[in-house]
Every structure is written in structure tokens, then in C-alpha cells.
């Protein structure tokens, strides 16, 4: 079974166990996230983009498939990070692939945009062609499918001290995107009806 799941041509997602995950976190606490987290690879026209990649050293299957994807695509590797807590394997993969990590708009690959969520400490990634939104911690997979906002406790470390209600408000412009998929880091991704799932999460 492949470690990389191909969602669309040139678009892949994988999961890996995070070493800092707690086995039995208190519900709603800052540690309340599952041990398996998602990462994304996108073969853009001029680069191979890795978003929030976690590739543990003991996952030789995953590393071999990433190596092959990099070799096959033959373009520079760009690593994008949505927020500070998702640096994960960034430095190791920078060394492995000679990757760049700039989020400056002028250096983004073709068809890749970043969306800064002001006061929320996060920069989401928007892939134009597959119409895929990649959030960091502000949107999560819902317990019964769909999407949900992160717990209030995940916002308390922010200088803005924003509430869930304020987060819901600053996320409203995402509804202007023709979103077909939301590839969350925590929980199951939404691969169909994503815009409707996003609207429901922001309408609570």
C-alpha cells in the first residue's frame, strides 16, 4: 500500500505519527489532537510543493516515495509552513532536497497562493488548479465528517487572544474561493462538498 495517497493528478496527501502527540489528551485542551497528522505534496508546473511535511526517520516507506516523487518531477522543492507549530520535518527535508522555505508571494510556485489569516497566527495554502485549501490548525476535520473550528484553547497563546467567534469572522473570506477540497492537518480531509462543509463550520 502506497504511503502517498493521490487525491488528484499531481496532488498527494499522507499521514504520519507525530512524536509529540499525547496518548490521552484532555478534550478541548491544546493537546487535543490525534497522533496521526496530515501533510500534502503538490507537483506544480515549476516546483514540487510540500506543505507542513512530517516525514519521520523511521518511515522509510514514506521517505522512499517522497524521494521518487522528487526525482520524477524533476523541479525544485518548496516547503511551505502554515504556522510555527508545523515546522515538523522541515529542516530535515530542506537538507535532503535542497528545498526553499520562502512564503514570499513573488517566490511562490505557479498556481500556489498563500492566505494570511490575520490575528490567527496562520497562513493557509491555496492550490488553484485542484481548488484545494490547506489549513494548519484553525480548521480541523469534524468528528462526523465535515469541518470544525479549532478549540478555543488553541487560540489562547495568540497575542490577539481571539475567540472562536472572532476566528469565524476572519475566516469568512474563504467562502469566496471555489473550494473543492480542504486538506486538514488534523482529522479527515474533506474531498467532496468542501465549500458547503466550510460554510457550515463558519455558520455555527
N, C-alpha and C positions, 0 to 999 in steps of 0.2 A: 504494500500500500504506500502510495506516494506521501511524503511529508508535506509537499506543497499541493494545495488544493487549487486547481484552476477554476476560477469563477466565470471568467470571460476570456476570450483570446487576449493574451498579454497581461492578464490580471490574476494574481495569486494571493492566497492567504494561508497562513499556517499558525499553529498554536504550539506553545512550549510552556513547560512548568517554570514558574518564577521562583527563584530560590528564597525570596524574602516573604513569600505568602504564608500567612498563618493558617494552621490546620483547622482551628475552630474560632474564627473571629466573632466578636460581638456584633449582632445585626445592627446596621446603621452606623457603625464605627468607621474611622478612617481606614481600618484594616479589613473592612467588609468587602472583599473581592476574591473571586475564585483563583485557585493556584495556576490554572492554565490561561495564559493571556495570548491575544491575537496580534499578529504582525502582517504587513502587506508588502508585496513586491509588484511593481508595475513596470513593464517594458515599454517605456515611452520611445518616441522616434529617435531621440538623441541621448538617452540615458536609461539606465536601469535604476529605478527609484525604490528604495527600501524605506518604509515608514514604521517608526518605533520598533525596529527589529530586535527580537530576543532569539539568540542562537547559542544555547549553552554548549560548552566544550564537549560534553558527553553525548550530544546529539549528532553523532557522525552522519546519520542518515540525512538529517536536515542540511548540515554543512555541505555534504557532497552534492545535494540537489541545488543548493544555492550556488556552489562553485560552477556547476554545469550550466545553470541559468545565466550566470555572469559570462561564462565562456561563449555560450551560444548567441547571446545578444550582442556581444562584442562592442558595447558602448560604455562610457564612463559610468561609475556607480555614484549615485547621490543618496545620502541618508538624511531623511527629514524626521525631526522630533517634534511631537505635538506639545509636550510640556516637560519640565525639568525631571520629573519622576520617570520618564520613559526613555531615558538615555540607554538603559539596558545594556545591550551588546554593541553600542555604537562605536566605542573606541577600538574594540577588537576587530570589528568589521572594517573600520577605516584602515587599520593596519593591513588587514587581509587583502582588501581590494583597492587600496589607494583611493578611497572614496572621499568626496567632498561633503560638507555638512551645512553649507550656507542655505538660509531661508530667504535671502535677499531676492526680491521679485525678478531682478534682472538676470539672476543666475539660475532660475528655476527651469527645469526641462520643459520642452514644448508640451502643451496640454495639461500642465500641472499648475495649480494655483494654491496659495495659502490664504486662509481666512482667520484673521486675528479676532478672537472673542474678547473684546475689551473688558478689562477689570476681572476677567475669569482665569487669567494665567494660562491660557491655552491658545494654540494656533492649529486649527483644523486643516486638513489637506483635501482639496477638491480635484478629482480627476475628471476632466471634461468629457473625454470620449466615452468611457464606460458609465459616466454620470454616477460616480461613486464618491461618497463623503466619508472621510476617515477622521473621526473624533479621537480625542485622547481619553480624558476622564469625565468630561461633562455630560456626555450621552453614553448610556450603557444599554446592553441587551436586557430586555424585560424578562421577568421570571416566567411569563407565559407567552413568550414571543414578543415582538414589537420592541419598543424603546422606552426608556425611562431616564429621568434626570438623575445625576449622582446624588447620594445622600447629602443632607445639609452639613454633616460633619466634614465632608470632603472640601468644603468651601471656607472653613474657619481659618485656615492658615493664610488665606489671601489677604493682602493689605487692604483690599476693598471690603472685606468681611461681608461679601454679598450673600443674600438669601436665595433660596430656591426660586422664589417669586421673581427676584431681580434677574437671576440666571435665565429663567424662562423668557423674560422680556428681551434680553440681549441676544438670545438665540432665534428670535422671530425672523430676522432677515434670511435665515437658512431656508425658509419656505419659498423664497424667490428662486431657488435652484430647482432644476428639473431632476430631482434626486431619484435614482432607481435602486441604489443600494446604500446602506450605511454599514460600514465595516468597523464595528466597535472593537475596542481592545479587550473589554471585559464583558463576557456573556456571548450569546449567539448573534452573529451578524444578521441583518435584515436584507434579504436578497430579492424580495418581491414586495411591491406595495410600500416602498420605503418612505415616499413622501407622505402618504396617509399615516404611516406609523409615526413619523416625525410630527405631523400636525396633532395627532392625539397626545403625544408626550408633552407638547407645548401648550396644550389646551386644558390641562388638568387644573 
